[in-house]
Amino acid sequence: MGPGPRGGARRRCKRLLYWVPVLFISAILCWSYYAYVAQLCLLSMGNIGEKVVCLIAYHLFFMLFVWSYWKTIFTLPMNPSKEFHLSYADKELLKREPRGEAQQEIFRRAAKDLPIYTRTMSGAIRYCDGCQLVKPDRCHHCSVCDKCILKMDHHCPWVNNCVGFSNYKFFLLFLAYSLLYCLFIAATDLQYFIKFWTNGLPDTQAKFHIMFLFFAAAMFSISLSSLFGYHCWLVSKNKSTLEAFRAPIFRHGTDKNGFSLGFSKNLRQVFGDEKKYWLLPVFTSLGDGCSFPTCLVNQDPEQVSTPVGLNSTTKNESHLFPAKTLRDSQSHLLTDSQSWTESSANSEKGKVGMTNPALTMENET
């Protein structure tokens, strides 16, 4: 067998192994359903009213949990649109040209009309050599998926999927409903768990299901509460997990709150404008995932970089280049007090030369 088929078999085995955490969670969920419905509600609860209330509430949490978990797993991550990909001619030029002025010209031309505001640590345009595209803001290359993912948060092994723009709301709801599911089980199982230790339950197999059910629900509640609280904080600041660890870099420098628009608008970025859909795992996030409104409303992709020391003296002056408006699907997030001005600066555009550090080519993966 040649190296090709052997490599293909290895990749298939690896893909199967990625599903092990999902199968583990699914097995725990199936067992918890049996333990709670059959062993606790039907066999251990004596009060009919308590049985009915617990079964109805349990199935509501169970349905929302499974629905959001399913959507998180099987919603495909969104990739950058074709306008961010290099053209065939540019790809051929990259193969022939050495790193330097020629490649800088290629990236300058490719990023000229794109809504890009973030840069690399060296001030270069963010470019993915593997996908051969100019990275949109908040987009990162996932080494597991081997793709660039829009607004990538992290790759989660428990859902065997990248969590990003297309399914971040589903992931948040999955955390919320799984936490509520565990808290509900722990709360309603507590009195029977106490009876287990005081010999108040009959000596059947149900008592062991009740004991382990309480332990599992309590332990998962603790871990899920911390994770859910952390992501609630990220949403309130309009950050991803990656941006929390490494703040985004704009033309003026690093700004950890560059995408924050205020608590209410940050919340609507993820959950949308229609509150009636907030608690349902249906896609309602604002925007297209390729461009995002920022608090730096006058940052223009082709504006000449201003040294940090000159920011305080030039902040009241008119910009050299017209400020770009945001896309229609996102511009309503900005308040009316933030005006968008245009200044005729065609003569100034010629002053931007190839020595602009923001156009230095740097490959990121």
MARVEXSE-562865 format. One record per residue (C-alpha): residue in one letter; x, y, z; residue number from 1. Coordinates in pm, whole numbers, always signed. Layout:
<pts>
PT res      x      y      z   n
PT   A      X      Y      Z NUM
...
</pts>
This chain:
<pts>
PT res      x      y      z   n
PT   M     +0     +0     +0   1
PT   G   +142   +334   -103   2
PT   P   +175   +640   +117   3
PT   G   -136   +798    -43   4
PT   P   -391   +537    +70   5
PT   R   -216   +503   +406   6
PT   G   -242   +878   +461   7
PT   G   -609   +874   +362   8
PT   A   -684   +592   +609   9
PT   R   -504   +785   +882  10
PT   R   -713  +1095   +814  11
PT   R  -1035   +892   +826  12
PT   C   -936   +739  +1158  13
PT   K   -856  +1082  +1294  14
PT   R  -1195  +1215  +1184  15
PT   L  -1365   +925  +1360  16
PT   L  -1170   +994  +1679  17
PT   Y  -1292  +1354  +1673  18
PT   W  -1644  +1221  +1731  19
PT   V  -1553  +1042  +2056  20
PT   P  -1626  +1346  +2283  21
PT   V  -1961  +1399  +2108  22
PT   L  -2051  +1031  +2152  23
PT   F  -1951  +1055  +2520  24
PT   I  -2182  +1353  +2579  25
PT   S  -2461  +1178  +2386  26
PT   A  -2421   +863  +2598  27
PT   I  -2434  +1067  +2921  28
PT   L  -2745  +1244  +2793  29
PT   C  -2922   +918  +2703  30
PT   W  -2840   +765  +3042  31
PT   S  -2957  +1078  +3225  32
PT   Y  -3287  +1061  +3037  33
PT   Y  -3340   +700  +3145  34
PT   A  -3230   +764  +3502  35
PT   Y  -3447  +1073  +3549  36
PT   V  -3763   +972  +3362  37
PT   A  -3779   +601  +3435  38
PT   Q  -3595   +555  +3762  39
PT   L  -3664   +885  +3941  40
PT   C  -3999  +1014  +3811  41
PT   L  -4187   +696  +3726  42
PT   L  -4051   +460  +3994  43
PT   S  -3940   +677  +4286  44
PT   M  -4180   +973  +4294  45
PT   G  -4505   +892  +4474  46
PT   N  -4691  +1219  +4420  47
PT   I  -4873  +1230  +4084  48
PT   G  -4865  +1609  +4065  49
PT   E  -4491  +1614  +4127  50
PT   K  -4440  +1355  +3855  51
PT   V  -4635  +1555  +3597  52
PT   V  -4466  +1887  +3675  53
PT   C  -4117  +1736  +3677  54
PT   L  -4173  +1542  +3354  55
PT   I  -4308  +1846  +3167  56
PT   A  -4030  +2078  +3286  57
PT   Y  -3764  +1813  +3227  58
PT   H  -3870  +1748  +2867  59
PT   L  -3875  +2123  +2796  60
PT   F  -3513  +2161  +2913  61
PT   F  -3417  +1837  +2740  62
PT   M  -3563  +1949  +2406  63
PT   L  -3392  +2290  +2416  64
PT   F  -3063  +2130  +2523  65
PT   V  -3065  +1873  +2241  66
PT   W  -3183  +2127  +1982  67
PT   S  -2908  +2379  +2060  68
PT   Y  -2644  +2104  +2087  69
PT   W  -2748  +1964  +1749  70
PT   K  -2733  +2307  +1584  71
PT   T  -2389  +2376  +1732  72
PT   I  -2253  +2048  +1599  73
PT   F  -2404  +2045  +1251  74
PT   T  -2403  +2412  +1155  75
PT   L  -2115  +2451   +913  76
PT   P  -1866  +2726   +996  77
PT   M  -1875  +3016   +753  78
PT   N  -1570  +3088   +541  79
PT   P  -1462  +3418   +383  80
PT   S  -1654  +3516    +71  81
PT   K  -1491  +3503   -272  82
PT   E  -1407  +3873   -269  83
PT   F  -1139  +3803     -6  84
PT   H   -974  +3531   -215  85
PT   L   -690  +3620   -444  86
PT   S   -767  +3605   -812  87
PT   Y   -606  +3341  -1027  88
PT   A   -377  +3601  -1182  89
PT   D   -264  +3721   -837  90
PT   K   -195  +3362   -729  91
PT   E    +23  +3309  -1032  92
PT   L   +207  +3634   -961  93
PT   L   +273  +3522   -602  94
PT   K   +435  +3204   -729  95
PT   R   +671  +3395   -956  96
PT   E   +751  +3703   -756  97
PT   P  +1000  +3702   -469  98
PT   R   +896  +3841   -135  99
PT   G   +926  +4215   -151 100
PT   E   +784  +4513   -333 101
PT   A   +605  +4307   -598 102
PT   Q   +417  +4097   -344 103
PT   Q   +335  +4406   -141 104
PT   E   +171  +4551   -450 105
PT   I    -39  +4234   -492 106
PT   F   -168  +4251   -134 107
PT   R   -224  +4624   -154 108
PT   R   -438  +4577   -464 109
PT   A   -629  +4283   -313 110
PT   A   -712  +4466    +12 111
PT   K   -779  +4807   -140 112
PT   D  -1159  +4783   -152 113
PT   L  -1214  +4535   +131 114
PT   P  -1362  +4637   +470 115
PT   I  -1051  +4544   +667 116
PT   Y   -937  +4731   +976 117
PT   T   -721  +4484  +1168 118
PT   R   -354  +4412  +1106 119
PT   T    -83  +4173  +1220 120
PT   M   +157  +4257  +1502 121
PT   S   +400  +4404  +1250 122
PT   G   +130  +4617  +1089 123
PT   A    +90  +4392   +784 124
PT   I   -232  +4298   +610 125
PT   R   -351  +3966   +750 126
PT   Y   -306  +3703   +481 127
PT   C   -353  +3325   +496 128
PT   D   -102  +3143   +281 129
PT   G   -289  +2812   +311 130
PT   C   -628  +2945   +196 131
PT   Q   -469  +3212    -24 132
PT   L   -696  +3490    +90 133
PT   V   -686  +3821   +269 134
PT   K   -831  +3754   +613 135
PT   P  -1144  +3949   +706 136
PT   D  -1149  +4111  +1049 137
PT   R  -1184  +3857  +1334 138
PT   C  -1123  +3568  +1092 139
PT   H   -864  +3303  +1184 140
PT   H   -732  +2982  +1033 141
PT   C   -836  +2667  +1221 142
PT   S   -563  +2403  +1216 143
PT   V   -817  +2124  +1283 144
PT   C  -1065  +2222  +1012 145
PT   D   -780  +2349   +790 146
PT   K   -995  +2647   +687 147
PT   C  -1030  +3014   +766 148
PT   I  -1333  +3060   +992 149
PT   L  -1529  +3386  +1014 150
PT   K  -1523  +3539  +1364 151
PT   M  -1359  +3227  +1498 152
PT   D  -1399  +3180  +1872 153
PT   H  -1236  +2840  +1921 154
PT   H  -1247  +2483  +1797 155
PT   C  -1454  +2285  +2047 156
PT   P  -1387  +1908  +2072 157
PT   W  -1716  +1856  +2261 158
PT   V  -1911  +1955  +1950 159
PT   N  -1646  +1849  +1696 160
PT   N  -1685  +2181  +1522 161
PT   C  -1543  +2528  +1501 162
PT   V  -1739  +2782  +1703 163
PT   G  -1760  +3102  +1504 164
PT   F  -1992  +3351  +1343 165
PT   S  -2242  +3097  +1208 166
PT   N  -2298  +2899  +1530 167
PT   Y  -2176  +3112  +1823 168
PT   K  -2533  +3190  +1930 169
PT   F  -2615  +2818  +1921 170
PT   F  -2307  +2746  +2133 171
PT   L  -2413  +3003  +2394 172
PT   L  -2763  +2856  +2409 173
PT   F  -2613  +2509  +2434 174
PT   L  -2416  +2619  +2740 175
PT   A  -2720  +2791  +2890 176
PT   Y  -2964  +2504  +2840 177
PT   S  -2717  +2237  +2945 178
PT   L  -2656  +2435  +3264 179
PT   L  -3030  +2472  +3328 180
PT   Y  -3075  +2102  +3251 181
PT   C  -2815  +2001  +3509 182
PT   L  -2939  +2249  +3771 183
PT   F  -3298  +2127  +3730 184
PT   I  -3195  +1763  +3768 185
PT   A  -2981  +1839  +4075 186
PT   A  -3259  +2044  +4239 187
PT   T  -3537  +1791  +4186 188
PT   D  -3315  +1493  +4265 189
PT   L  -3175  +1641  +4588 190
PT   Q  -3447  +1519  +4827 191
PT   Y  -3420  +1164  +4690 192
PT   F  -3042  +1182  +4707 193
PT   I  -3075  +1267  +5079 194
PT   K  -3317   +977  +5127 195
PT   F  -3054   +750  +4973 196
PT   W  -2811   +832  +5254 197
PT   T  -3079   +811  +5524 198
PT   N  -3206   +475  +5397 199
PT   G  -3537   +632  +5297 200
PT   L  -3541   +465  +4956 201
PT   P  -3626   +103  +4884 202
PT   D  -3329   -118  +4808 203
PT   T  -3362   -126  +4428 204
PT   Q  -3142    -29  +4133 205
PT   A  -3320   +307  +4121 206
PT   K  -3130   +429  +4426 207
PT   F  -2795   +395  +4248 208
PT   H  -2923   +582  +3941 209
PT   I  -3051   +857  +4170 210
PT   M  -2716   +886  +4347 211
PT   F  -2502   +899  +4033 212
PT   L  -2752  +1128  +3861 213
PT   F  -2715  +1387  +4137 214
PT   F  -2334  +1365  +4137 215
PT   A  -2314  +1399  +3758 216
PT   A  -2560  +1691  +3746 217
PT   A  -2383  +1874  +4029 218
PT   M  -2036  +1834  +3877 219
PT   F  -2144  +1939  +3529 220
PT   S  -2330  +2237  +3679 221
PT   I  -2011  +2366  +3839 222
PT   S  -1801  +2340  +3522 223
PT   L  -2076  +2473  +3294 224
PT   S  -2152  +2772  +3516 225
PT   S  -1794  +2897  +3494 226
PT   L  -1777  +2842  +3118 227
PT   F  -2115  +3002  +3055 228
PT   G  -2028  +3299  +3277 229
PT   Y  -1704  +3351  +3086 230
PT   H  -1880  +3355  +2750 231
PT   C  -2147  +3592  +2883 232
PT   W  -1862  +3828  +2970 233
PT   L  -1718  +3787  +2620 234
PT   V  -2054  +3874  +2464 235
PT   S  -2091  +4182  +2684 236
PT   K  -1751  +4304  +2561 237
PT   N  -1801  +4185  +2201 238
PT   K  -1491  +3967  +2213 239
PT   S  -1410  +3618  +2101 240
PT   T  -1201  +3376  +2306 241
PT   L   -907  +3436  +2073 242
PT   E   -943  +3814  +2108 243
PT   A   -957  +3784  +2486 244
PT   F   -617  +3614  +2483 245
PT   R   -471  +3834  +2209 246
PT   A   -632  +4173  +2155 247
PT   P   -701  +4273  +1792 248
PT   I   -450  +4507  +1634 249
PT   F   -574  +4805  +1436 250
PT   R   -376  +5057  +1233 251
PT   H   -330  +5278  +1536 252
PT   G   -220  +4983  +1752 253
PT   T   -367  +4722  +1983 254
PT   D   -718  +4789  +2114 255
PT   K   -883  +4523  +2330 256
PT   N  -1220  +4702  +2306 257
PT   G  -1201  +4792  +1939 258
PT   F  -1517  +4601  +1847 259
PT   S  -1716  +4692  +2157 260
PT   L  -2021  +4909  +2084 261
PT   G  -2174  +4911  +2432 262
PT   F  -2353  +4631  +2618 263
PT   S  -2688  +4650  +2436 264
PT   K  -2538  +4664  +2087 265
PT   N  -2283  +4395  +2170 266
PT   L  -2568  +4169  +2275 267
PT   R  -2756  +4235  +1953 268
PT   Q  -2448  +4150  +1748 269
PT   V  -2487  +3787  +1861 270
PT   F  -2862  +3753  +1925 271
PT   G  -3005  +3995  +1670 272
PT   D  -3270  +4266  +1691 273
PT   E  -3578  +4047  +1738 274
PT   K  -3593  +3946  +2104 275
PT   K  -3858  +3682  +2044 276
PT   Y  -3590  +3466  +1881 277
PT   W  -3315  +3520  +2137 278
PT   L  -3386  +3203  +2335 279
PT   L  -3434  +2980  +2030 280
PT   P  -3145  +2814  +1843 281
PT   V  -3222  +2984  +1512 282
PT   F  -2972  +3209  +1339 283
PT   T  -3037  +3577  +1411 284
PT   S  -2687  +3725  +1445 285
PT   L  -2631  +4059  +1271 286
PT   G  -2402  +4109   +975 287
PT   D  -2234  +3882   +725 288
PT   G  -1934  +3773   +930 289
PT   C  -1688  +3939   +693 290
PT   S  -1705  +4294   +831 291
PT   F  -1794  +4431  +1172 292
PT   P  -1872  +4777  +1306 293
PT   T  -1608  +4912  +1540 294
PT   C  -1584  +5201  +1781 295
PT   L  -1309  +5326  +1548 296
PT   V  -1559  +5452  +1293 297
PT   N  -1310  +5660  +1095 298
PT   Q  -1048  +5393  +1048 299
PT   D   -999  +5358   +674 300
PT   P   -813  +5058   +531 301
PT   E   -604  +5277   +302 302
PT   Q   -537  +5558   +548 303
PT   V   -174  +5633   +621 304
PT   S    -65  +5508   +962 305
PT   T    -26  +5778  +1224 306
PT   P   +252  +5743  +1478 307
PT   V   +125  +5677  +1828 308
PT   G   +287  +5987  +1965 309
PT   L    +95  +6208  +1722 310
PT   N   -252  +6077  +1805 311
PT   S   -320  +6341  +2069 312
PT   T   -230  +6628  +1837 313
PT   T   -411  +6510  +1528 314
PT   K   -732  +6358  +1660 315
PT   N   -933  +6671  +1585 316
PT   E   -803  +6716  +1234 317
PT   S   -984  +6594   +928 318
PT   H   -878  +6255   +795 319
PT   L   -666  +6228   +487 320
PT   F   -907  +5982   +330 321
PT   P  -1285  +5958   +329 322
PT   A  -1421  +5738   +605 323
PT   K  -1581  +5422   +474 324
PT   T  -1939  +5354   +571 325
PT   L  -2030  +5020   +720 326
PT   R  -2244  +4769   +539 327
PT   D  -2619  +4826   +553 328
PT   S  -2677  +4521   +771 329
PT   Q  -2457  +4666  +1042 330
PT   S  -2460  +5044  +1015 331
PT   H  -2775  +5071  +1229 332
PT   L  -2577  +4956  +1529 333
PT   L  -2400  +5289  +1546 334
PT   T  -2568  +5584  +1713 335
PT   D  -2677  +5886  +1520 336
PT   S  -2423  +6099  +1703 337
PT   Q  -2140  +5918  +1527 338
PT   S  -2131  +6103  +1196 339
PT   W  -1971  +5976   +879 340
PT   T  -1787  +6249   +694 341
PT   E  -1627  +6249   +356 342
PT   S  -1343  +6472   +250 343
PT   S  -1209  +6498   -101 344
PT   A   -856  +6369    -81 345
PT   N   -778  +6225   -421 346
PT   S   -459  +6426   -435 347
PT   E   -345  +6282   -104 348
PT   K   -390  +5920   -213 349
PT   G    -85  +5944   -431 350
PT   K   +126  +6005   -124 351
PT   V    +76  +5650     -2 352
PT   G   +376  +5462   -131 353
PT   M   +494  +5107   -118 354
PT   T   +683  +5180   +203 355
PT   N   +358  +5180   +399 356
PT   P   +422  +4929   +682 357
PT   A    +56  +4826   +681 358
PT   L   +101  +4676   +339 359
PT   T   +396  +4459   +426 360
PT   M   +308  +4102   +341 361
PT   E   +297  +3860   +634 362
PT   N   +158  +3506   +620 363
PT   E    -52  +3389   +912 364
PT   T   -195  +3045   +975 365
</pts>
